[in-house]
Every structure is written in C-alpha cells, then in structure tokens.
Amino acid sequence: MSLPRPAVAFTALALLIGLGHPLPAAASQPATAAPASQPASAVPGSRPATAAPASQPASAGKPGTVGTGEVRTVVRDAVTGAAVRACLNLVPADRDPLTVVGLGEVQQGRYAGCTDLDGGPVAATGVAPGRYHLLVRPYDSVRYGAQWVGPHGGTGQRERAAIVHVRPGRVVTAPRVRLDPPGTVTGRVTRVADGTPVSAAAVLLLPEIQHPKYGSQGVLTDDDGRYTLTGLGPYRWPLYFSGYGLASQWSGATADRLRAATVRVRAGGTATADTALTAGTVVSGTITTAEMPFYSQVVAFHARTGDVVGVADAAENYLLRLLPGQRVLLRCDCAYTPSRWYPNVAGIDDARTLRVRNSPVTAHFDLTGPAAP
C-alpha cells in the first residue's frame, strides 16, 4: 500500500486533523486531543513519555493529569523482542465518541502517540476518559504490519482487540504491542449493475469523511478498478470500499462492520479481495440555513456501530447513496455553528433513526433557528 502523505507506507491509516471546519457536535469526546497529522510528528515538537512495560491487559497506574488520562505501552518485534518504531491511535470503542470525526479525517479517533527514534515505549497523553481500542502502525511497513492490539498479540478485527479503559487523572498500562511481518491484499472493484471497473474507488481499513479538495486517505483503484493494499499484519481484516456515485460498503457487501467478511492476510503473502459496488438507495433532502461554509457535508452514520457509511457534499440540497438494509443517523455539517443531527437536534442522543430500504428516503434540514430542545 503506498502511503500518500505520511512517511510510513500505510495510507489507509494516515493520521489527520480537521481542516478549518466547525467541530461536529456529536458526542462526549472532546476535540482537545493530541492530533496527529503525520506519523513521525503526531504532535510537532513533542516526544512521547517513557512507557512502562505492559505484559497484562489494561490496568490503572499512578495519577496523571486531572480530567484526562494517559495510555502507555511498549512496541516490540513479536519474535526477537527488539524495540520497534511505531505510532498508535486510540480509537473509541463506543458509538457516540466514534462519531466525533470531521472533514478530511479518517474515523480513527483524535488521540495518538508515537515512539521516539529508538522505538519501544510510547504514550498518548491528554486522553478523554472512555473506552478505546489501540490501532498501531509501524514506521517500517516492509518489515512489520499494522494491527489492532489484542490481549496477547495483534489482530485485524477491532472487536477482538483489547479494550483500554481511560480514567481521569490516571495512567493506564495497555497490553504490550508485538508486531508481526506484513502481508498484502490486492483486488478489483467493479459495479454490480454492469461489471465495469470502478476507478478512483477508495479502499481503507477505516471509514473517512473525504475532503473534496484533498481526496481520500485510502488506496485508490486504477482505471481498471485494481488496487494493492500493503503493510497489513497477518490477520483477518475487514476492508471498507467507497466509490463516487456508489454506496459505500464493508467487504462482504454489508454496511455493518460487525457483519463484514474478513480477508485472510498472511505474512509475506498476497490475498485477493474483489468487490462489487451498487448504486444503493438515494437519501436526499434540502438544507435551509442563513449561510453555508464552502465545504459542507451531510454525513450518514450506521446507527449501531457509529461508522461513517456515506458522505454527500451539501449546498441547498444533498444526495446520499446508501446500502439498503441498514438504519442510519444523519448529521449536517452545514453552518458556521455546531453540527446538527436530523431532524434538528444538537446531539446524537436525540437524533432520529432513518431506515434505509430500497425506496428513496427524504430528510430535510432547517438550520435557521436554534436546535430543538
């Protein structure tokens, strides 16, 4: 997998921060995270704190910063035990904080940390209390593959990863990271309707809100619909596919990550994962507001998992294409004010769930007044 911005060749996991858009008013996770725009400098000028070895599942340690917590672990070669350079993301394990994602961001949370040049210890500081999964990507993606950190080793499925509980004012020791050799996935993306290839389709490990100007952070298919994704640990991985004018889906043609088919990656090997995308069901509506930012979007989230399942550019109206057979929550990032959830509420808890079937769905946003109580 070629990595477009980061120094590490793992595009699908590139760390990002929002680009000048109001913070989505989605959930309880604040945006005062240590953002990571590049793997080698997640927090410019900073150096991760020395981490204590972590051979057991997450546990509380000495007090940290009041109000936020700190996560520490150590990154090593699974065979030799040698220290390895890598970065980690703390990805929210619960739905509501997972929806705190903005324009130009991969849905991987807003807290991160990197080892120093010698590798090994790594820390993420200033982390909001909550439950997290750790996603680790090495600098040297030729020797090591990315992984979700499990209790006793890596995995490609976040549901199998260890859950790290962050508490206010505490330092948490997460399971030790043991990196394995990488493998590769190749495949071809086509259209269900006629079997033609889908060019510039994005293939990722995590959903994103793609920036209209800068494009996807994933690996893109070529003119024949073919892609190559490198730097994956030797585990079973679900993949996320999206294409212009088509419904986004997880491998196995589902909108539900928990039901996704996984691709078996082997160290030094190449697995094949072809997929076909459908036009899906149209979800559309009008947007009424006094003034709209140049970059505005309506984002659809899976009602159960909180994953992004669709993004549409917005003006006076919008049009989403979503895979039928799912329930979604819509958020309009369409004004110079905190985002609104459909129909017109400030928070996800009060948002109305929409059921997507085969017939078109209409959902209008009126942002001219205050959010409904």
Protein Blocks (a to p, Z undefined) as FASTA:
>chain_A
ZZfklmbdcfkloccddehiacddfblcdckbccdfbfklmbghiacddddddfbdcddd
ddddehiacdddddddfklopacddddddddfbfklmmmccehiacebjadcdddfkgmi
acdehiacdddddddddfblmlpccddddfkbccfbfklpccddddehiacddddddddd
ddddddddddfklopacehiacdfbdcdddfklopabdcddfkopacdehiacddddddd
ddehiacddehiiablklpccddddehiacdddddddebjadddddddfbdcfbdcdddd
dfklopafbdcdddfbccddddehiacdddddfbfcdcdddfbbfbfklpccddddfbdc
dddddfkbccdZZ
